[in-house]
Amino acid sequence: MNRLLRDGLALVLGALTMLSLPPWGLWPLGPVGIGLWLRFCNRGAERWRDRLEVAAAFWLGAYLLGLFWMTELTVPGWIAAVPVETLIMALPLSLVPASSRWSALGVPAALVLGEAVRWQVPFGGVPMSNLALGQVSGPWLGTAVLAGPLGIVALVGIGAVIVERLCAREWCAVSWPAVAAIAAPIAALAWPATTVDATVTAAVVQAGGELGTNVDTPQRSVRLRHLDTTNTWQGNADLMVWSESSNSADEPLEDSPQLAEILDLARNLDTVLIANFYERVDDQRFRNATVAINPETGLADRYDKAHLVPFGEYVPLRSVVEPFADLSLISREAIAGEGPGVLSTSLGDIAVVTSFEVYFSELVRDGVRAGGRIVANPTLASSYSTSVVPSQSLASARLRAVETGRWVLQASTTGYSAIVSPAGEVTHRSELRESIVLAGEVELRSGDTPALVLGSWPLIVAAAVVLAWSVLPAGLGRNRAAG
């Protein structure tokens, strides 16, 4: 195939693969897009630099579309992020020998290593628009209980190998990947569920409002919308979660009139209330704090968001970026908190991750391992004018529910807010912009899943070994042939 045509096809297939992501949700395009790229673009690229070129073209197409949501925060950030993310994913794939029997192992391993790296670097990682998110509506969602989101990424790679071998009519080479792709969800279904300790009524509050707003939106109006939405609701709840930035305080939140007001609300409603505060420290800094309020005793605990949003809550290399971008919307930078996200309440310990943190499997794992029997996720998402980020946030909540074996309560200012079961089922969900309280029966659970116990590192190490093993035999074979 002509080189220009080959790279152009790779670019298109990369973009096609990203249509597996929410909000599009065409989950088969994850393995199909990569499989077609393996067959028609990568196969036959015997030299390493040719494989790197065609892999880079694929992921460039993928992230030009998949990370386009970043332009609503920072166009320079998107321009910088796309080539970095592209290189991170392309490098491991370029190591896998094309047209080799070892590629059936090497491709899933390369995808796992690529995603594992980009979930950590740069700037602490940007795990949005990852391959696992594209599978939340597919048959592999349940396998997150065994190996977390990286296990799903590995299955996408195995599915891609199946597609490649079918396109090449290599029928016998499909057998073991097909067995793995089918056996994994069956094993997940057979795994015992976590233990139900109690059942409570939980509610998430979505204040509503327009999309595409920013940090200049008056905080007072956001708080009043939360109060109005809560006060007009006629139901009862043992636990209620408000969204991110539902309150603000110009002083330590413990001394603020805003806290006093919601203390009274929790007491009047007789509910444990989880609420978030934008706590101004000074003209340059703030804290993103989530508090737990008991109806009987008042303020019970607080958690300061630990993993901050680059170009959202702080600006990496601000002095370098500032001459080229308008940073007026990020005039204050957040102070990161420490420790696992867990709040002690009269209902027991509640794991909490704030907004962007729900994309990070290890953060949720830390909160649950510290005792959280349910997961609360106050989030915002109102900065974005489309459904892309809200949809991916909800998809992440579904993954976190399955891998931890816990219910997840996601409260967003403008949507999507949801209640998600440990099976990843969305039992209640709002619409975008809607002002609503969602309520339902949820379970407080204990016990561990394999994903909780093992975390990500065993799979990362295994993928590194497999990738090295798939590269080594090909290299040895070439050396013997040359000898």
C-alpha positions as CSV (number, residue, x, y, z in Angstrom):
1,M,0.0,0.0,0.0
2,N,1.2,3.5,-0.8
3,R,2.8,5.1,2.3
4,L,0.6,8.2,2.2
5,L,-2.5,6.2,1.7
6,R,-1.5,3.8,4.5
7,D,-0.9,6.6,7.0
8,G,-4.1,8.4,6.0
9,L,-6.1,5.2,6.5
10,A,-4.4,4.8,10.0
11,L,-5.5,8.3,10.9
12,V,-9.1,7.6,9.9
13,L,-9.2,4.3,11.8
14,G,-7.8,6.0,14.9
15,A,-10.7,8.5,14.8
16,L,-13.1,5.7,14.1
17,T,-11.9,3.8,17.2
18,M,-12.6,6.8,19.4
19,L,-16.3,6.6,18.4
20,S,-16.4,3.6,20.8
21,L,-16.3,6.2,23.6
22,P,-19.2,7.9,25.3
23,P,-21.3,9.8,24.2
24,W,-21.2,7.9,20.9
25,G,-20.9,4.5,22.6
26,L,-20.3,2.4,19.6
27,W,-18.3,-0.1,21.7
28,P,-17.5,-2.6,18.9
29,L,-15.4,0.0,17.2
30,G,-12.8,-0.2,19.9
31,P,-11.5,-3.7,18.9
32,V,-12.6,-3.4,15.3
33,G,-10.8,-0.1,14.7
34,I,-7.5,-1.4,16.1
35,G,-8.0,-4.7,14.4
36,L,-8.4,-3.1,11.0
37,W,-5.4,-1.0,11.6
38,L,-3.4,-4.1,12.5
39,R,-4.5,-5.8,9.3
40,F,-4.3,-3.1,6.7
41,C,-1.8,-0.6,8.1
42,N,0.6,-2.3,10.5
43,R,0.9,-5.7,8.9
44,G,3.9,-5.7,6.6
45,A,5.7,-2.8,8.4
46,E,8.8,-4.8,9.2
47,R,11.0,-1.9,10.2
48,W,10.6,-0.4,13.6
49,R,10.4,3.2,12.3
50,D,7.7,2.2,9.9
51,R,5.7,0.6,12.7
52,L,6.2,3.8,14.8
53,E,5.0,6.0,11.9
54,V,1.9,4.0,11.3
55,A,1.1,3.7,15.0
56,A,1.6,7.4,15.4
57,A,-0.8,8.2,12.6
58,F,-3.4,5.9,14.2
59,W,-3.2,7.5,17.6
60,L,-2.9,11.0,16.2
61,G,-6.3,10.5,14.5
62,A,-7.6,9.0,17.8
63,Y,-6.6,11.9,20.0
64,L,-7.4,14.7,17.6
65,L,-11.0,13.6,18.1
66,G,-10.8,11.9,21.5
67,L,-9.2,14.8,23.3
68,F,-11.0,17.6,21.5
69,W,-13.0,18.4,24.6
70,M,-9.8,19.9,26.0
71,T,-10.3,22.9,23.7
72,E,-13.0,24.2,25.9
73,L,-10.4,24.6,28.7
74,T,-7.3,25.4,26.7
75,V,-6.6,25.2,23.0
76,P,-2.8,25.3,23.6
77,G,-3.2,22.5,26.1
78,W,-4.9,20.4,23.5
79,I,-2.3,21.2,20.9
80,A,0.4,20.1,23.3
81,A,-1.4,17.0,24.7
82,V,-2.3,15.3,21.4
83,P,1.3,14.6,20.2
84,V,2.4,13.6,23.8
85,E,-0.5,11.2,24.2
86,T,0.1,9.9,20.6
87,L,3.7,9.1,21.3
88,I,3.0,7.4,24.6
89,M,0.6,5.0,22.9
90,A,2.5,4.5,19.7
91,L,5.9,3.6,21.2
92,P,4.8,0.3,22.8
93,L,2.9,-0.8,19.7
94,S,5.9,-0.1,17.5
95,L,7.9,-2.7,19.4
96,V,5.5,-5.5,18.5
97,P,6.8,-7.3,15.4
98,A,4.3,-7.1,12.6
99,S,3.1,-10.4,10.9
100,S,4.3,-12.4,13.9
101,R,2.6,-15.1,15.9
102,W,3.8,-13.2,19.0
103,S,1.7,-10.1,18.1
104,A,-1.4,-11.9,19.6
105,L,0.3,-11.4,22.9
106,G,2.2,-8.3,22.2
107,V,-0.6,-6.1,21.0
108,P,-2.7,-6.4,24.2
109,A,0.4,-5.9,26.3
110,A,1.4,-2.8,24.4
111,L,-2.1,-1.3,24.8
112,V,-2.0,-1.9,28.5
113,L,1.5,-0.4,29.0
114,G,0.6,2.6,26.8
115,E,-2.6,3.4,28.8
116,A,-0.9,2.7,32.1
117,V,1.8,5.3,31.3
118,R,-0.6,8.0,30.0
119,W,-2.8,7.6,33.1
120,Q,0.2,8.8,35.1
121,V,2.1,11.3,32.8
122,P,2.2,14.1,32.0
123,F,1.0,16.3,34.8
124,G,-0.2,13.3,36.9
125,G,-2.0,11.7,33.9
126,V,-4.9,12.3,31.7
127,P,-6.9,9.1,31.7
128,M,-9.9,10.5,29.9
129,S,-10.8,9.1,26.4
130,N,-9.2,5.8,27.3
131,L,-10.0,2.4,25.7
132,A,-11.8,1.0,28.7
133,L,-14.4,3.8,28.8
134,G,-15.5,2.7,25.3
135,Q,-16.5,-0.7,26.7
136,V,-18.9,0.2,29.4
137,S,-21.9,-0.7,27.2
138,G,-20.2,-3.9,26.0
139,P,-19.8,-7.4,27.3
140,W,-16.5,-6.8,29.0
141,L,-17.6,-4.2,31.6
142,G,-18.0,-6.9,34.3
143,T,-14.4,-8.0,33.9
144,A,-13.3,-4.8,35.7
145,V,-14.0,-6.7,39.0
146,L,-11.1,-9.0,38.1
147,A,-8.4,-6.7,36.8
148,G,-9.8,-3.2,36.7
149,P,-9.9,-1.0,33.6
150,L,-6.5,-2.2,32.4
151,G,-7.9,-5.7,32.2
152,I,-10.6,-4.3,29.8
153,V,-7.9,-2.6,27.8
154,A,-6.2,-6.0,27.4
155,L,-9.4,-7.5,26.2
156,V,-9.8,-4.7,23.6
157,G,-6.3,-5.7,22.4
158,I,-7.3,-9.4,22.2
159,G,-10.5,-8.5,20.4
160,A,-8.4,-6.4,17.9
161,V,-6.2,-9.5,17.3
162,I,-9.3,-11.6,16.6
163,V,-10.5,-9.0,14.0
164,E,-7.1,-8.9,12.4
165,R,-6.8,-12.7,12.1
166,L,-10.4,-12.9,10.7
167,C,-9.7,-10.3,8.1
168,A,-6.6,-12.3,7.1
169,R,-8.6,-15.5,7.1
170,E,-6.2,-17.1,9.6
171,W,-9.0,-19.1,11.2
172,C,-6.8,-21.3,13.4
173,A,-5.0,-18.3,14.9
174,V,-8.3,-17.0,16.3
175,S,-8.9,-19.9,18.7
176,W,-7.1,-18.9,21.9
177,P,-7.9,-15.2,21.7
178,A,-11.5,-16.1,21.2
179,V,-11.4,-18.3,24.3
180,A,-9.9,-15.5,26.3
181,A,-12.4,-13.0,25.2
182,I,-15.3,-15.2,26.1
183,A,-13.9,-16.7,29.3
184,A,-13.1,-13.4,31.0
185,P,-16.7,-12.2,31.3
186,I,-17.8,-15.6,32.4
187,A,-15.2,-15.7,35.2
188,A,-16.3,-12.2,36.3
189,L,-19.9,-13.4,36.5
190,A,-18.9,-16.3,38.6
191,W,-16.9,-14.2,41.1
192,P,-18.8,-13.8,44.5
193,A,-20.3,-10.4,45.1
194,T,-19.2,-8.1,47.9
195,T,-21.1,-8.3,51.2
196,V,-24.2,-6.3,51.9
197,D,-24.0,-4.7,55.3
198,A,-27.0,-2.4,55.2
199,T,-29.5,-0.8,52.9
200,V,-30.2,2.9,52.9
201,T,-32.0,5.5,50.9
202,A,-29.5,7.7,49.0
203,A,-30.1,10.9,47.0
204,V,-28.0,12.9,44.6
205,V,-28.9,16.6,43.9
206,Q,-28.4,18.2,40.5
207,A,-28.9,21.9,40.7
208,G,-29.2,22.4,36.9
209,G,-28.3,25.3,34.8
210,E,-26.6,26.0,31.5
211,L,-23.6,24.1,30.1
212,G,-20.4,25.9,29.0
213,T,-20.2,28.1,32.1
214,N,-16.9,28.7,33.9
215,V,-15.4,29.6,37.3
216,D,-16.7,33.2,36.9
217,T,-20.3,31.9,37.4
218,P,-21.5,33.4,40.7
219,Q,-21.0,30.7,43.4
220,R,-24.0,32.1,45.4
221,S,-26.4,31.3,42.5
222,V,-25.1,27.7,42.3
223,R,-25.6,27.2,46.1
224,L,-29.1,28.7,45.9
225,R,-30.0,26.4,43.1
226,H,-28.9,23.4,45.3
227,L,-30.9,24.7,48.2
228,D,-34.0,25.3,46.1
229,T,-33.8,21.9,44.4
230,T,-33.3,20.2,47.8
231,N,-36.1,22.1,49.5
232,T,-38.7,21.5,46.8
233,W,-38.0,17.8,46.9
234,Q,-40.7,15.9,48.9
235,G,-38.8,12.7,49.6
236,N,-36.6,11.4,52.5
237,A,-33.0,10.1,52.4
238,D,-30.5,8.7,54.8
239,L,-27.7,10.0,52.6
240,M,-27.6,13.0,50.3
241,V,-24.8,14.1,47.9
242,W,-24.5,17.6,46.5
243,S,-22.3,18.4,43.5
244,E,-18.8,19.9,43.2
245,S,-18.6,23.7,44.0
246,S,-22.1,23.6,45.5
247,N,-20.8,26.0,48.2
248,S,-18.1,28.6,48.5
249,A,-16.4,30.2,51.5
250,D,-14.2,33.3,51.7
251,E,-12.8,32.0,55.0
252,P,-12.1,28.6,56.5
253,L,-15.3,26.7,55.6
254,E,-15.7,25.6,59.3
255,D,-16.3,29.2,60.2
256,S,-18.5,30.1,57.2
257,P,-22.2,31.1,57.2
258,Q,-22.6,28.8,54.2
259,L,-21.6,25.8,56.3
260,A,-24.0,26.9,59.1
261,E,-26.8,27.0,56.6
262,I,-26.3,23.5,55.3
263,L,-25.8,22.2,58.9
264,D,-29.3,23.3,59.5
265,L,-30.5,21.7,56.3
266,A,-29.0,18.3,57.2
267,R,-30.6,18.6,60.6
268,N,-34.0,19.5,59.2
269,L,-33.8,16.7,56.6
270,D,-32.4,14.2,59.1
271,T,-29.8,13.1,56.5
272,V,-26.1,12.7,56.2
273,L,-25.1,15.4,53.7
274,I,-22.0,15.2,51.5
275,A,-21.3,18.7,50.1
276,N,-18.4,20.4,48.3
277,F,-16.8,23.8,49.0
278,Y,-14.7,26.1,47.0
279,E,-12.7,27.4,49.9
280,R,-10.7,30.6,49.1
281,V,-7.4,30.7,50.9
282,D,-6.1,34.0,49.4
283,D,-6.1,35.9,46.1
284,Q,-4.0,33.2,44.5
285,R,-5.1,29.9,46.1
286,F,-8.1,27.8,47.0
287,R,-9.0,24.4,48.3
288,N,-11.5,22.0,46.7
289,A,-13.0,20.4,49.9
290,T,-15.7,17.9,50.4
291,V,-17.4,17.6,53.8
292,A,-19.6,15.2,55.6
293,I,-22.3,16.5,57.9
294,N,-24.2,14.3,60.4
295,P,-27.7,15.5,61.2
296,E,-27.1,14.9,64.9
297,T,-23.6,16.2,65.4
298,G,-22.9,18.5,62.5
299,L,-19.6,18.6,60.6
300,A,-18.0,15.1,60.8
301,D,-15.1,15.1,58.4
302,R,-13.6,16.8,55.3
303,Y,-11.5,15.7,52.3
304,D,-9.4,18.1,50.2
305,K,-9.2,17.0,46.6
306,A,-5.7,15.5,46.1
307,H,-5.5,15.0,42.3
308,L,-6.0,18.4,40.6
309,V,-7.0,19.1,37.0
310,P,-4.2,20.5,34.9
311,F,-5.2,23.6,33.1
312,G,-8.4,23.5,35.2
313,E,-7.4,23.9,38.8
314,Y,-3.8,24.8,38.2
315,V,-1.6,25.7,35.3
316,P,1.5,23.6,34.8
317,L,4.5,25.7,33.8
318,R,2.3,28.8,34.1
319,S,5.2,31.2,33.3
320,V,5.8,29.4,30.0
321,V,2.2,29.0,29.0
322,E,0.9,32.5,30.1
323,P,2.3,34.5,27.1
324,F,0.4,32.2,24.7
325,A,-2.9,31.7,26.4
326,D,-5.6,33.5,28.3
327,L,-5.4,32.2,31.9
328,S,-7.8,34.6,33.4
329,L,-10.3,31.8,34.1
330,I,-7.7,30.1,36.3
331,S,-6.6,33.1,38.4
332,R,-6.5,31.0,41.5
333,E,-4.6,27.7,41.8
334,A,-5.8,24.8,44.0
335,I,-3.9,23.5,47.0
336,A,-3.8,19.7,46.8
337,G,-4.9,17.6,49.7
338,E,-3.4,14.4,51.0
339,G,-4.4,10.9,52.0
340,P,-7.1,8.5,50.8
341,G,-10.5,10.0,50.0
342,V,-12.7,8.7,52.8
343,L,-15.2,10.5,55.1
344,S,-16.3,9.2,58.5
345,T,-20.1,9.6,59.0
346,S,-22.8,8.2,61.3
347,L,-23.6,5.8,58.4
348,G,-20.0,4.5,58.4
349,D,-17.1,5.4,56.2
350,I,-17.8,6.8,52.7
351,A,-15.2,6.8,50.0
352,V,-15.1,10.1,48.1
353,V,-13.5,11.2,44.9
354,T,-14.0,14.7,43.6
355,S,-14.8,15.2,39.9
356,F,-11.7,14.4,37.8
357,E,-10.5,11.9,40.4
358,V,-13.2,9.4,39.4
359,Y,-11.1,8.6,36.3
360,F,-8.3,7.3,38.5
361,S,-8.8,3.7,39.6
362,E,-6.2,3.8,42.3
363,L,-7.7,6.9,44.1
364,V,-11.1,5.1,44.4
365,R,-9.4,1.9,45.4
366,D,-7.5,3.8,48.2
367,G,-10.8,5.2,49.6
368,V,-12.6,1.9,49.5
369,R,-9.6,0.0,51.0
370,A,-9.6,2.7,53.8
371,G,-13.1,1.5,54.8
372,G,-15.5,3.2,52.3
373,R,-18.7,1.1,51.9
374,I,-20.1,3.4,49.2
375,V,-18.5,5.8,46.8
376,A,-19.6,9.5,46.5
377,N,-18.4,11.5,43.5
378,P,-19.3,15.2,43.6
379,T,-18.5,16.6,40.1
380,L,-19.1,19.7,38.0
381,A,-18.7,19.3,34.2
382,S,-20.6,22.5,33.6
383,S,-17.5,24.0,32.0
384,Y,-18.2,21.9,28.9
385,S,-20.9,22.8,26.3
386,T,-21.3,19.2,25.0
387,S,-22.2,15.8,26.6
388,V,-18.7,14.3,25.9
389,V,-17.1,15.0,29.4
390,P,-20.3,14.3,31.4
391,S,-20.7,11.0,29.5
392,Q,-17.2,9.9,30.1
393,S,-17.5,10.9,33.8
394,L,-20.5,8.6,34.1
395,A,-18.7,5.8,32.3
396,S,-15.8,6.1,34.8
397,A,-18.3,5.9,37.7
398,R,-19.6,2.7,36.2
399,L,-16.1,1.2,36.0
400,R,-15.3,2.3,39.6
401,A,-18.5,0.6,40.8
402,V,-17.7,-2.7,39.2
403,E,-14.1,-2.9,40.2
404,T,-14.8,-1.9,43.8
405,G,-18.0,-3.8,44.3
406,R,-19.6,-0.6,45.7
407,W,-22.5,1.6,44.8
408,V,-21.5,5.0,43.3
409,L,-23.4,8.2,43.8
410,Q,-22.4,10.8,41.2
411,A,-23.8,14.3,41.8
412,S,-23.1,16.8,39.0
413,T,-24.1,20.4,38.9
414,T,-25.6,20.3,35.4
415,G,-25.4,16.5,34.6
416,Y,-25.0,13.7,34.3
417,S,-25.9,12.8,37.9
418,A,-26.5,9.1,38.6
419,I,-26.8,6.2,41.0
420,V,-24.8,3.2,39.8
421,S,-25.0,-0.3,41.2
422,P,-21.9,-2.6,41.8
423,A,-22.8,-4.3,38.5
424,G,-22.2,-1.1,36.7
425,E,-25.9,-0.6,36.0
426,V,-27.2,3.0,36.0
427,T,-30.3,2.7,38.1
428,H,-31.1,6.5,38.1
429,R,-29.8,9.2,35.8
430,S,-30.5,12.8,35.2
431,E,-30.6,14.7,31.9
432,L,-28.2,17.5,31.2
433,R,-29.2,21.0,32.6
434,E,-32.0,19.4,34.6
435,S,-32.8,20.5,38.2
436,I,-33.6,17.2,40.0
437,V,-33.1,15.0,43.0
438,L,-32.5,11.3,42.2
439,A,-33.2,8.9,45.0
440,G,-33.2,5.2,45.5
441,E,-32.3,2.2,47.7
442,V,-28.6,1.5,47.8
443,E,-26.4,-0.9,49.7
444,L,-23.5,-0.2,52.0
445,R,-21.0,-3.0,51.2
446,S,-17.8,-4.5,52.5
447,G,-15.4,-7.0,51.2
448,D,-12.8,-7.0,48.5
449,T,-12.7,-7.7,44.8
450,P,-9.6,-9.0,43.0
451,A,-9.2,-5.6,41.4
452,L,-9.2,-4.0,44.9
453,V,-6.7,-6.5,46.3
454,L,-4.3,-6.5,43.4
455,G,-4.6,-3.0,42.0
456,S,-3.0,-2.3,38.6
457,W,0.7,-3.2,39.1
458,P,0.4,-7.0,38.6
459,L,-1.1,-6.5,35.2
460,I,1.4,-3.8,34.3
461,V,4.3,-6.0,35.2
462,A,2.8,-8.9,33.3
463,A,2.3,-6.7,30.2
464,A,5.9,-5.5,30.3
465,V,7.1,-9.1,30.5
466,V,4.8,-10.2,27.7
467,L,5.9,-7.3,25.5
468,A,9.5,-8.1,26.1
469,W,8.9,-11.7,25.3
470,S,7.1,-10.9,22.1
471,V,9.9,-8.7,21.0
472,L,12.8,-11.0,22.0
473,P,11.8,-14.1,19.9
474,A,11.4,-11.9,16.8
475,G,14.8,-10.4,17.3
476,L,16.4,-13.8,17.9
477,G,14.8,-15.1,14.8
478,R,16.2,-12.3,12.7
479,N,19.7,-12.8,14.1
480,R,19.6,-16.6,13.3
481,A,18.4,-15.8,9.8
482,A,21.2,-13.3,9.3
483,G,23.7,-15.9,10.7
